[in-house]
Amino acid sequence: MKTIKEKEIFPVNAQAIWDIISDPTNSSWVPTVEEISLEGDVRSFSMEGMGELKEKILKIDHDNKIFQYSAIQTPAPIKHHLATIKISSLENDNCEFSWTTEIEPEIFAEGIHQGMLTSLKELKKLFP
């Protein structure tokens, strides 16, 4: 199993980022996804280059600003996927965005990592 970690500092308060991340239907920061639907705790969407995906929302912890999800249906034969995003407040009204993804088999790690980097880049555009 491969673990991918990305951290980014944003020049906005943690709540501003959390308001976007904590909405499991918000695709404004995921450039290759146009629309996300949610049924119970399962979100479904089509991602360019990946096809139809379903993810189970495992945790939306508003107090600690932790969002956790797992891919449960993908075109690729993924055995394990667990992603955790944590938003932490920093000094001067900044925040840290921490994103960790576990993936098995490791062959899919690079694609997942590139998707994470692309999404972080798009999120930055929302806070110029």
C-alpha positions as CSV (number, residue, x, y, z in Angstrom):
1,M,0.0,0.0,0.0
2,K,1.2,3.5,-0.9
3,T,0.5,6.6,1.2
4,I,0.5,10.0,-0.5
5,K,0.7,13.2,1.5
6,E,0.3,16.8,0.4
7,K,0.2,19.9,2.6
8,E,-0.5,23.4,1.5
9,I,-0.7,26.7,3.4
10,F,-3.6,29.0,2.4
11,P,-3.8,32.7,3.2
12,V,-7.4,32.4,4.4
13,N,-9.0,31.3,7.6
14,A,-9.7,27.6,8.0
15,Q,-13.4,28.0,7.9
16,A,-13.3,29.5,4.4
17,I,-11.6,26.3,3.1
18,W,-13.7,24.1,5.3
19,D,-16.9,25.5,3.9
20,I,-15.9,24.2,0.4
21,I,-14.3,20.9,1.4
22,S,-17.0,19.8,3.9
23,D,-19.7,20.0,1.2
24,P,-19.4,16.6,-0.5
25,T,-21.3,17.8,-3.6
26,N,-19.0,20.8,-4.2
27,S,-16.9,20.2,-7.3
28,S,-15.7,23.8,-7.7
29,W,-12.1,22.8,-6.7
30,V,-12.0,19.5,-8.7
31,P,-11.3,20.7,-12.3
32,T,-12.2,17.4,-14.1
33,V,-15.5,17.0,-12.3
34,E,-18.6,19.0,-13.4
35,E,-21.2,17.6,-11.1
36,I,-21.4,15.4,-8.0
37,S,-24.5,13.7,-6.8
38,L,-25.0,12.5,-3.3
39,E,-27.3,9.6,-2.1
40,G,-27.0,9.0,1.6
41,D,-23.3,8.8,2.3
42,V,-22.3,7.9,-1.3
43,R,-21.3,10.5,-3.8
44,S,-21.2,9.7,-7.5
45,F,-19.4,11.6,-10.3
46,S,-17.7,11.2,-13.6
47,M,-14.0,12.3,-13.7
48,E,-12.2,13.0,-17.0
49,G,-9.7,10.3,-17.7
50,M,-11.1,8.1,-14.9
51,G,-14.8,7.4,-15.7
52,E,-17.6,6.9,-13.3
53,L,-16.7,6.8,-9.6
54,K,-18.4,6.3,-6.3
55,E,-17.0,7.3,-3.0
56,K,-18.4,6.6,0.5
57,I,-18.2,9.6,2.8
58,L,-16.8,8.2,6.1
59,K,-16.5,11.3,8.2
60,I,-17.4,15.0,8.1
61,D,-16.1,16.3,11.4
62,H,-17.0,20.0,11.6
63,D,-15.4,20.6,15.0
64,N,-12.0,19.2,13.9
65,K,-12.4,20.0,10.2
66,I,-11.7,16.5,9.0
67,F,-13.2,15.0,5.8
68,Q,-12.7,11.4,5.1
69,Y,-13.8,9.3,2.1
70,S,-13.1,6.0,0.3
71,A,-13.5,5.1,-3.3
72,I,-15.9,2.1,-3.4
73,Q,-16.6,1.8,-7.1
74,T,-14.1,2.7,-9.9
75,P,-13.3,1.5,-13.4
76,A,-9.8,0.6,-12.1
77,P,-9.3,-2.5,-9.9
78,I,-8.5,-0.6,-6.7
79,K,-8.3,-2.9,-3.6
80,H,-8.0,-0.1,-1.0
81,H,-8.5,3.7,-1.1
82,L,-8.8,6.0,1.9
83,A,-8.4,9.8,1.8
84,T,-8.4,12.1,4.7
85,I,-8.4,15.9,4.5
86,K,-7.7,18.0,7.6
87,I,-7.9,21.8,7.7
88,S,-5.9,23.4,10.6
89,S,-5.9,27.0,11.7
90,L,-2.6,28.8,11.7
91,E,-1.4,32.3,12.8
92,N,-2.4,35.4,10.9
93,D,-5.7,34.0,9.7
94,N,-3.9,31.4,7.5
95,C,-4.6,27.6,7.4
96,E,-3.0,24.4,6.5
97,F,-4.7,21.9,4.2
98,S,-3.4,18.4,4.8
99,W,-4.4,15.6,2.5
100,T,-3.4,12.0,2.9
101,T,-4.4,9.2,0.6
102,E,-3.8,5.5,1.0
103,I,-4.0,3.5,-2.2
104,E,-3.6,-0.2,-3.1
105,P,-2.3,-1.4,-5.6
106,E,0.5,1.1,-5.7
107,I,0.4,1.3,-9.5
108,F,-2.5,3.8,-9.2
109,A,-0.6,6.1,-6.8
110,E,0.9,8.4,-9.4
111,G,-2.5,9.1,-11.0
112,I,-4.1,9.7,-7.6
113,H,-1.2,12.0,-6.6
114,Q,-1.6,14.0,-9.8
115,G,-5.3,14.4,-9.2
116,M,-4.6,15.7,-5.7
117,L,-2.1,18.2,-7.0
118,T,-4.4,19.4,-9.7
119,S,-7.3,19.8,-7.2
120,L,-5.1,21.8,-4.8
121,K,-4.0,24.1,-7.6
122,E,-7.7,24.6,-8.5
123,L,-8.5,25.3,-4.8
124,K,-5.8,28.0,-4.7
125,K,-7.6,29.8,-7.6
126,L,-10.6,30.2,-5.4
127,F,-8.6,32.3,-3.0
128,P,-6.3,34.6,-5.0
